[in-house]
């Protein structure tokens, strides 16, 4: 058996040379000082492979066109097996890759490993850092939600301020007029078609240069005996990779990546915020106003990149031990303080409404099919504390009747009369009268008739990832409740539906609930329209038409067609 395996190995080696190449790679000599501080390069390469793998899995179900991209991402998150995990790994992997690459650069800088003859190795590393940041910049638009759209608007405007090249960069990015199909295609092409092969090529060059010049030894280790890359350093790299992946997997599972509503170019009230690793640049822009804005947007970042590239040519002194490189440590410390201070300032000055999405569309959002009338009924049901006596879930008992059966057997008009005078409709009832007007009682009746569908559609957890408030032994999302209360208040104020649409997006205006993720207006052909119209007809018998309209206000459920007509 051993003879056959050796013969196979010799055959493969003679035809391809792979066994010899792998052996040379693993048994390369490294300095005695090599250790844990040199694992970042291997971790960064592993994270790049994770990004490529998860990106390919996401691409299998991703439609690279505006609108379709948003819907396909929602499909990945809600329908595809492990789709949310794949997106979490890809999203947090991008952040972790930036952190690891920066740590790798800091380690090389602190140890002075950029000095002769390793200048080109350092410069290729700087370019790889820029490419890593470019992934985050180009991938930001691909979800095509509001956050992605308005963040890209800011990006293209910053690019337009570049001296001499501003107009060319804007045209190259497709953002000279507006953010649309051309911009999306350019960003997608850069993110998927150009950056990965460029990164792979530069990583190959970087590894070749590291192998050519060898790992930089600590001063004084030149005379010490070297050791092999395998097995000690390989073990350290493997342990570091395992720890990095464990952290990444935990982040992907435990920390939800939100998806906001479909990109809306008319939502000028939206406050864009970049990813955390660009917040320092975002805050820097606030320090420069008017004509000086170009200094913060392009001049200072450009000078910082140029300075990084020229570090090997600026510092030509002989290598000394890392414990004596106090100036290099001071530079790193000042840079960390500056970056941390600007990032913290950006976080602290972020308006509360911009810190989290009003709705997380990465979760199932079937509950958005509920009409404002039904959601207002949710608000009234909670406000009147009906759940303290009545049950809306089968198999549970309460002091009052089980509404899962009563609501299906009674008409809306009967329920409204019962709400007004429980003892008059059902002698002996201990239920107190509900102090609401006819329009409010009508919304409550509409909700009770549709309650089974309502509670089937309402999520078990809040759309911002927080546990919703408990109602009738069901977890109802914070956003659903917020919209129910908003509808209730708007109906009480007897505002036009257009006012409800114009309401602050934090209170989930009706337009959000009347649009599907793809933007199609839904038709109001549901049972709650028939229930509300029947109740209104019974209540308004014998009244003149104008009196009916004046008295009813919003007695009739707000059908989608009526809303669309009034909004238009």
Residue pairs with C-beta under 8 A, 6 or more apart in sequence:
9 19
12 18
12 19
13 19
13 20
25 211
25 229
26 228
26 229
26 230
26 234
27 228
27 229
27 230
28 211
28 228
28 229
29 214
29 226
29 227
29 228
29 229
30 214
30 215
30 226
30 227
30 228
30 229
30 233
31 214
31 215
31 216
31 217
31 218
31 221
31 224
31 226
32 217
32 221
32 224
32 225
32 226
32 227
33 217
33 218
33 221
34 215
34 217
34 227
34 233
35 233
35 236
36 236
36 240
37 107
37 111
38 107
38 215
38 233
39 236
39 237
39 240
39 241
40 100
40 101
40 103
40 104
40 107
40 240
41 104
41 210
42 237
42 240
42 241
43 100
43 237
43 240
43 241
43 244
44 97
44 100
44 101
44 104
45 203
46 241
46 244
46 245
47 93
47 96
47 97
47 100
47 244
47 248
48 97
48 199
48 203
50 89
50 93
50 245
50 248
51 90
51 93
51 94
51 97
51 135
52 196
54 86
54 87
54 89
54 90
54 93
55 90
55 192
55 196
57 86
58 76
58 83
58 86
58 87
58 90
59 192
61 72
61 75
61 76
61 80
61 83
62 69
62 72
62 73
62 76
62 142
63 69
63 71
63 72
64 142
64 184
64 185
64 188
64 192
65 181
65 184
66 144
66 180
66 181
66 184
66 263
67 144
67 262
67 518
67 519
69 142
69 143
69 144
69 184
70 143
70 144
70 145
70 262
70 263
70 517
70 518
71 517
71 518
73 87
73 142
73 143
73 144
73 259
74 259
74 361
74 362
74 517
75 83
76 83
76 84
76 86
76 87
77 83
77 84
77 87
77 259
77 362
77 363
78 362
78 363
78 364
80 86
84 256
84 362
85 252
85 253
87 257
87 362
88 251
88 252
88 253
88 255
88 256
88 257
89 248
89 249
89 252
91 252
91 257
92 248
92 251
92 252
92 255
92 257
93 248
94 135
94 136
94 139
95 136
95 275
95 276
95 277
96 244
96 247
96 248
96 251
97 132
97 135
98 132
98 133
98 136
98 277
100 244
101 128
101 129
101 132
102 129
104 125
105 125
105 126
105 129
105 308
106 332
107 113
108 114
108 122
108 125
109 311
109 328
109 331
109 332
110 322
110 325
110 328
110 329
110 332
111 216
111 218
111 322
111 325
112 216
112 315
112 319
112 320
112 322
112 325
112 328
113 122
113 216
114 121
114 122
114 311
114 312
114 315
115 216
115 312
115 315
115 316
115 317
115 318
115 319
116 312
116 316
117 213
118 209
118 213
118 216
118 312
119 312
119 313
120 209
121 206
121 209
121 210
121 213
122 311
122 312
123 309
123 312
124 202
124 205
124 206
124 209
125 206
126 305
126 308
126 309
127 202
128 199
128 202
128 203
128 206
129 308
130 305
131 195
131 198
131 199
131 202
132 199
133 277
134 190
134 195
135 191
135 195
136 275
136 277
136 278
137 155
137 278
138 187
138 188
138 190
138 191
138 195
139 187
139 191
140 148
140 151
140 152
140 155
140 274
140 275
141 148
141 149
141 151
141 152
141 179
141 183
141 184
141 187
141 188
142 148
142 184
142 187
142 188
142 191
143 259
144 184
144 262
144 263
145 259
145 260
145 261
145 262
145 263
145 361
146 260
146 261
146 262
146 263
146 264
146 267
146 270
147 260
147 272
147 273
147 357
148 263
149 179
149 263
149 264
149 265
150 267
150 270
150 272
151 272
151 273
151 274
152 175
152 179
152 183
152 187
153 175
153 179
153 272
154 272
154 274
155 173
155 175
156 170
156 173
156 175
156 179
156 183
157 175
158 285
158 297
158 298
159 166
159 169
159 170
159 173
159 175
160 166
160 167
160 169
160 170
160 175
161 293
161 294
161 297
161 298
162 169
162 294
162 297
162 298
163 294
163 298
163 299
167 176
170 176
172 186
173 183
173 186
173 187
174 180
174 182
174 183
174 184
174 185
174 186
174 187
175 183
178 265
179 263
179 265
216 319
218 321
218 322
219 318
219 319
219 320
219 321
220 321
256 360
256 362
256 465
257 362
258 356
258 357
258 360
258 361
258 362
258 464
258 465
259 357
259 360
259 361
259 362
260 357
260 358
260 359
260 360
260 361
261 357
261 358
261 359
261 361
261 512
262 361
262 515
262 517
262 518
262 519
264 270
267 505
269 505
270 505
271 350
271 351
271 353
271 354
273 279
273 282
273 346
273 350
273 354
274 281
274 282
276 343
279 342
279 343
279 346
279 347
280 338
280 339
280 342
280 343
280 346
281 296
281 297
281 301
282 346
283 342
283 343
283 345
283 346
283 349
284 296
284 300
284 342
285 293
285 296
285 297
286 296
287 296
288 294
288 295
288 296
288 297
307 314
353 504
353 505
353 506
356 464
357 463
357 464
358 463
358 479
358 482
358 505
358 506
358 508
358 512
359 365
359 368
359 463
359 464
359 479
359 508
359 512
360 463
360 464
360 465
361 463
361 517
363 459
363 461
363 463
364 459
365 459
365 463
365 517
366 457
367 454
367 457
367 458
367 459
367 477
367 480
368 512
368 513
369 457
369 513
369 522
370 450
370 453
370 454
370 457
370 458
370 480
370 513
371 513
371 524
371 526
371 528
371 557
371 558
371 559
371 560
372 483
372 487
372 490
372 491
372 497
372 500
372 510
372 513
372 558
372 563
373 443
373 446
373 447
373 487
373 528
373 532
373 557
373 558
374 443
374 446
374 447
374 450
374 454
374 528
374 557
375 480
375 483
375 484
375 487
375 513
376 443
376 447
376 484
376 487
376 488
376 491
377 443
377 444
377 445
377 446
377 447
377 448
377 450
377 454
377 484
378 447
378 454
378 458
378 471
378 476
378 480
378 481
378 484
379 481
379 484
379 485
379 487
379 488
380 436
380 440
380 443
380 444
380 447
380 488
381 387
381 444
381 447
381 448
381 471
382 469
382 471
382 481
382 484
383 488
384 434
384 436
384 444
387 471
387 472
388 398
388 399
389 398
389 399
389 400
389 431
390 398
390 399
390 400
390 401
390 402
390 403
390 472
391 397
391 398
391 400
391 402
391 403
391 404
391 472
391 473
392 403
392 404
392 451
392 455
392 472
392 474
393 404
393 455
393 472
393 473
393 474
394 402
394 404
396 402
396 473
400 431
403 448
403 451
404 451
404 452
407 415
407 448
407 449
407 451
408 449
410 418
411 534
411 535
411 538
412 442
412 445
412 446
412 449
412 531
412 532
412 534
412 535
412 538
413 534
413 535
413 538
413 539
414 425
415 441
415 444
415 445
415 448
416 438
416 441
416 442
416 445
416 535
416 539
417 424
417 425
418 425
418 426
419 433
419 434
419 436
419 441
419 444
419 445
420 433
420 434
420 441
421 433
422 429
422 430
422 431
422 432
422 433
423 429
423 431
434 441
434 444
436 444
438 539
438 551
438 552
438 555
439 491
439 552
439 553
439 554
439 555
440 488
440 491
440 492
442 532
442 535
442 536
442 555
442 556
442 557
443 487
443 488
443 491
443 554
443 557
445 531
445 532
445 535
446 528
446 531
446 532
446 557
447 454
449 527
449 528
449 531
450 526
450 527
450 528
450 531
455 472
455 474
455 476
458 474
458 476
458 477
458 480
459 468
459 475
459 476
459 477
459 480
460 468
460 474
460 475
460 477
461 467
461 468
461 475
461 477
462 468
462 477
462 478
462 479
463 477
463 478
463 479
463 480
464 478
464 479
466 478
467 475
468 475
468 476
468 477
468 478
468 480
468 481
469 475
469 476
469 478
469 481
470 476
471 481
479 508
482 506
482 507
482 508
483 507
483 508
483 512
483 513
485 507
486 500
486 503
486 507
486 508
486 509
487 500
487 510
490 499
490 500
490 503
491 553
491 554
494 553
494 554
496 566
497 510
497 558
497 562
497 563
497 566
497 567
498 566
498 567
500 509
500 510
501 509
501 510
501 511
501 563
501 567
502 509
503 509
503 510
505 512
510 558
510 563
511 567
514 521
514 522
514 560
514 563
514 564
515 521
515 522
516 522
521 560
521 564
522 560
523 560
523 561
524 557
524 559
524 560
524 561
524 562
524 563
528 557
529 557
529 559
531 557
532 555
532 556
532 557
533 556
533 557
535 555
536 548
536 552
536 555
536 556
539 552
539 555
540 548
540 551
540 552
543 551
